[in-house]
Amino acid sequence: MSSPVLEVRALKKYFPARRRLFGGAATWVKAVDGVDITVHAGETLGLIGESGCGKTTTSKLILLQETPTAGTISFEGRDIASLQGSDLMAYRRAVQVVFQDPFSSLSPRMRVGDIIAEPLEIHTDLARAAIDERVGTVLELVGLAPDVAPLFPHEFSGGQRQRIAIARALVTDTRLIVLDEPVSALDVSVRAQIITQLEELQRALGVSYLFIGHDLATVAHISHRIAVMYLGKIVETAASDALCARPMHPYTQALFAAALPSHPDDRTETKAITGEVPSALSLPSGCRFHPRCPSAMPVCSQIEPVLRPRDGGGEVACHLYD
Amino acid sequence: MARDAVLRVADLQTHFFTFGGARVVRAVDGVSFTLHAGETLGLVGESGSGKTTTCLSIVGLLPRAGRIVGGSVLFEGADLTRKSQRELRRIRGRRIAVILQDPMASLNPLFTIFRQVAEPAFFHQHLRGRSLRERVQSLLRAVRIPSPEWRMREYPHQMSGGMRQRIVGAIALAGGPRLVIADEPTTNLDVTIQAQYLDLLKDIQRETGVALIFVTHNLGIVAKMCDRVAVMYAGKLVEQAPVRELFDAPKHPYTRALLGSMPKLGSKEPLYSIRGHPPNLASLPSGCSFHPRCPDVMPRCMTEEPRDFRPGDGSVARCWLLDDVLTRS
C-alpha cells in the first residue's frame, strides 16, 4: 500500500450537554474520544459500530461539517484544519460523501444532470459543454445512460438514485469518498449491485473509501481493513481477512456472534452479549466495554486499555492481551 | 407432520382499488401456505412484494383501498376472511398478535408501560388490581425487562429501542396467542440488540409453542430463525421450501439470485447482482413477473405465467425451468 490518503490522529469531538447557568458546560458527550484511523490510496477502510458509537461524527469531522475538539486530520500529508482559500476548495473537491438515504440526499426539484454538475459549477470554470460531457462520463461510470440527465430524482428507483449520488461524488477528481451506510436503505437485490459497482469503480479509478456500516458481512466484504468502534474509541483494527479469521476484542467477538448466519447450518447457540450500549453522557470507568464484557477482569474497570499490536497484524485495545 | 395446522392460507388474493376502482393493483395474488404450532415461517421479499399486505390480510387490518377478493384464511379451523371486524377484534390481541417494525409507532407515548401491557389482560381476561399487576410484571419478566415493577411505571420515551421492541413483544404475548406475526421487528435495532431479540423470540417460542410468521427481507434472519421459507415476488409466492432445502438447492432463479447477492462473512467472492429493480405492481410484466430480470429466461416465460411445480423435496416453486427438469426426468 502506498502513502496514506487520510490520517486521523487522536481525534476528539466533545459536545456540550447540560450547560451551567453562566456559560461553560457541566457535562460533555464524548462522541469521538481519541480516534486514530488511516486510509491508504485505493483502499477501503470499513468503520463498524452500533448507533451512537461515533462513526457518523467521525465522518462529519473528516467532511469539515464539525470542528474537532482536539486531534488532527491530515489529507495527503497536510493538516486540513490549516487549509484556506484554494487549498480548502481543493480538499472539498477531493473528499466527497454518499449518504444512506438517496431519497433525502438528492433534491427533488433539481434535474439529475444539474445535481451531478453542481460540484463542477462550484469548483471549476468549465464551459457548459465540458460540464455536460463530464456528467455524461460519470453517469456511464456508475452504470446509467447519459441521456437520463434531464430527468428528476423521483423518476428513479432507490438503487438508481444511489448511483446518482455516487456519480455526484465522483464528478470532481475525487480521491476519498465517505460512504455512510450507502446500501442500508436499499432493497436486498439492489444492494449487491451497488457494492459491486463501488468495487469496480475503485479498481478503475483508484479512489479510496471510508465505508461506514453496521452490517459486519457487508463491511467485511467491501473493506480491505476494518476499524471497530465502540463508544467513541477504536477498539480493534485489522485487515478484513485477519479480523474475520480471528476477532480478538471481546466486542468484535460479540459483533461476530451477533452476525446472522448465511446458512441454517451455521446457526450458533452462543448467546449474544447482554445489556445495551451505555449512554455517552456517563461513560463507564476504565474500559468502556467492561460492563457488557463476558471476560471482564478487575483491572478493566480501573484502567483504560490502549491500542497495541495484535497477532496477525492490526491493533487491539484490551487488557486480555497485555 | 401430523400436528394440526394453526393457520392455513389458501389462494389468498388481495387487491387494491385506486382511482375509484379504475385501477387494480394485485398486491397479493394467489398466496397459499400452512403453519403448524411451534413452527416459524419466513415470509421473504423486497419492498412492494406483498409480504406485509399478506399479513394485514390475515388479521383483517387492510387499509380502506385494499380488499380480499379471493381465497381463505383458516385460523384454528375458522375462515377469518368471513368474520366481521367485531369478531376479528376478539381474535387479534388474544389469539393472533402482531409485532411491527417501529416500536415507537406501536406504543402510545402518553400512556405508561403498565397501562399498555395491561390492556389485553384487562379487556380479554378481565384481570383487575393485584392480579393484573402481577400479570404485567410476569409478562415484562418474560421479555427480560430488568426490574419490571419500576419499569412498568415509565413511559416509552424513557426506554431504548431494544427495550421498546421487547415491550411490544410483551403486549403481543399478553393474550396467550397461538400465532405471532412479526413484520421486520428488528430492522431498527443494532446488531447485538437484534441478536438478543431474536434469541428471546426463540426462547418464547420454545416455552409457549406459538407459531411465528417472520416477515423480513434479510435471509440471514431466515437462516437463523425459520423452519420454512416462502419467497414472494410481485405479489406471488415464487418458492416455498423447508429452510435447508431453500439454502442448499434453491429452485427459483429469484431465490438463487437473492442468496447469491447476500454477502457471506469472511468471503470476498464477488456478489451476484440481480439486474434491474423490482417491478411496479400496477404495471406488471407479462408472463412470469420476474422474466425481465431473470438470468435463465426462456421464450415461454414472457407470455405464459408459470404454475406451481413440486420437485419432490417438499418445496414448491413457480418457474418454467422446473417443468423441463420434471418432464425430462
HADDOCK unambig.tbl for C-alpha pairs under 7 A between the chains (distance, minus, plus):
assign (segid A and resid 50 and name CA) (segid B and resid 190 and name CA) 5.78 0.50 0.50
assign (segid A and resid 51 and name CA) (segid B and resid 190 and name CA) 6.72 0.50 0.50
assign (segid A and resid 187 and name CA) (segid B and resid 46 and name CA) 5.91 0.50 0.50
assign (segid A and resid 187 and name CA) (segid B and resid 47 and name CA) 6.80 0.50 0.50
assign (segid A and resid 188 and name CA) (segid B and resid 46 and name CA) 6.81 0.50 0.50
assign (segid A and resid 188 and name CA) (segid B and resid 217 and name CA) 6.83 0.50 0.50
assign (segid A and resid 189 and name CA) (segid B and resid 258 and name CA) 6.05 0.50 0.50
assign (segid A and resid 189 and name CA) (segid B and resid 261 and name CA) 6.48 0.50 0.50
assign (segid A and resid 189 and name CA) (segid B and resid 273 and name CA) 6.73 0.50 0.50
assign (segid A and resid 189 and name CA) (segid B and resid 274 and name CA) 5.86 0.50 0.50
assign (segid A and resid 190 and name CA) (segid B and resid 274 and name CA) 6.91 0.50 0.50
assign (segid A and resid 190 and name CA) (segid B and resid 277 and name CA) 6.82 0.50 0.50
assign (segid A and resid 192 and name CA) (segid B and resid 261 and name CA) 5.26 0.50 0.50
assign (segid A and resid 192 and name CA) (segid B and resid 271 and name CA) 5.83 0.50 0.50
assign (segid A and resid 192 and name CA) (segid B and resid 272 and name CA) 6.50 0.50 0.50
assign (segid A and resid 192 and name CA) (segid B and resid 273 and name CA) 5.03 0.50 0.50
assign (segid A and resid 193 and name CA) (segid B and resid 273 and name CA) 4.82 0.50 0.50
assign (segid A and resid 193 and name CA) (segid B and resid 274 and name CA) 6.99 0.50 0.50
assign (segid A and resid 196 and name CA) (segid B and resid 271 and name CA) 6.76 0.50 0.50
assign (segid A and resid 217 and name CA) (segid B and resid 263 and name CA) 5.59 0.50 0.50
assign (segid A and resid 217 and name CA) (segid B and resid 264 and name CA) 5.67 0.50 0.50
assign (segid A and resid 217 and name CA) (segid B and resid 265 and name CA) 4.62 0.50 0.50
assign (segid A and resid 218 and name CA) (segid B and resid 263 and name CA) 5.72 0.50 0.50
assign (segid A and resid 220 and name CA) (segid B and resid 265 and name CA) 6.74 0.50 0.50
assign (segid A and resid 220 and name CA) (segid B and resid 266 and name CA) 6.80 0.50 0.50
assign (segid A and resid 221 and name CA) (segid B and resid 263 and name CA) 6.51 0.50 0.50
assign (segid A and resid 221 and name CA) (segid B and resid 267 and name CA) 6.72 0.50 0.50
assign (segid A and resid 221 and name CA) (segid B and resid 268 and name CA) 5.43 0.50 0.50
assign (segid A and resid 241 and name CA) (segid B and resid 266 and name CA) 6.44 0.50 0.50
assign (segid A and resid 244 and name CA) (segid B and resid 266 and name CA) 5.44 0.50 0.50
assign (segid A and resid 255 and name CA) (segid B and resid 192 and name CA) 6.39 0.50 0.50
assign (segid A and resid 258 and name CA) (segid B and resid 191 and name CA) 6.17 0.50 0.50
assign (segid A and resid 258 and name CA) (segid B and resid 192 and name CA) 5.31 0.50 0.50
assign (segid A and resid 258 and name CA) (segid B and resid 195 and name CA) 5.14 0.50 0.50
assign (segid A and resid 259 and name CA) (segid B and resid 191 and name CA) 6.97 0.50 0.50
assign (segid A and resid 260 and name CA) (segid B and resid 220 and name CA) 4.80 0.50 0.50
assign (segid A and resid 260 and name CA) (segid B and resid 221 and name CA) 6.16 0.50 0.50
assign (segid A and resid 260 and name CA) (segid B and resid 224 and name CA) 6.56 0.50 0.50
assign (segid A and resid 261 and name CA) (segid B and resid 220 and name CA) 5.30 0.50 0.50
assign (segid A and resid 261 and name CA) (segid B and resid 223 and name CA) 6.05 0.50 0.50
assign (segid A and resid 261 and name CA) (segid B and resid 224 and name CA) 6.08 0.50 0.50
assign (segid A and resid 262 and name CA) (segid B and resid 220 and name CA) 5.44 0.50 0.50
assign (segid A and resid 262 and name CA) (segid B and resid 223 and name CA) 6.41 0.50 0.50
assign (segid A and resid 262 and name CA) (segid B and resid 264 and name CA) 6.02 0.50 0.50
assign (segid A and resid 263 and name CA) (segid B and resid 223 and name CA) 5.34 0.50 0.50
assign (segid A and resid 263 and name CA) (segid B and resid 247 and name CA) 6.42 0.50 0.50
assign (segid A and resid 264 and name CA) (segid B and resid 223 and name CA) 4.31 0.50 0.50
assign (segid A and resid 264 and name CA) (segid B and resid 224 and name CA) 5.96 0.50 0.50
assign (segid A and resid 264 and name CA) (segid B and resid 243 and name CA) 6.97 0.50 0.50
assign (segid A and resid 264 and name CA) (segid B and resid 244 and name CA) 6.30 0.50 0.50
assign (segid A and resid 267 and name CA) (segid B and resid 224 and name CA) 5.58 0.50 0.50
assign (segid A and resid 272 and name CA) (segid B and resid 192 and name CA) 6.59 0.50 0.50
assign (segid A and resid 272 and name CA) (segid B and resid 195 and name CA) 5.97 0.50 0.50
assign (segid A and resid 272 and name CA) (segid B and resid 196 and name CA) 5.70 0.50 0.50
assign (segid A and resid 273 and name CA) (segid B and resid 192 and name CA) 6.91 0.50 0.50
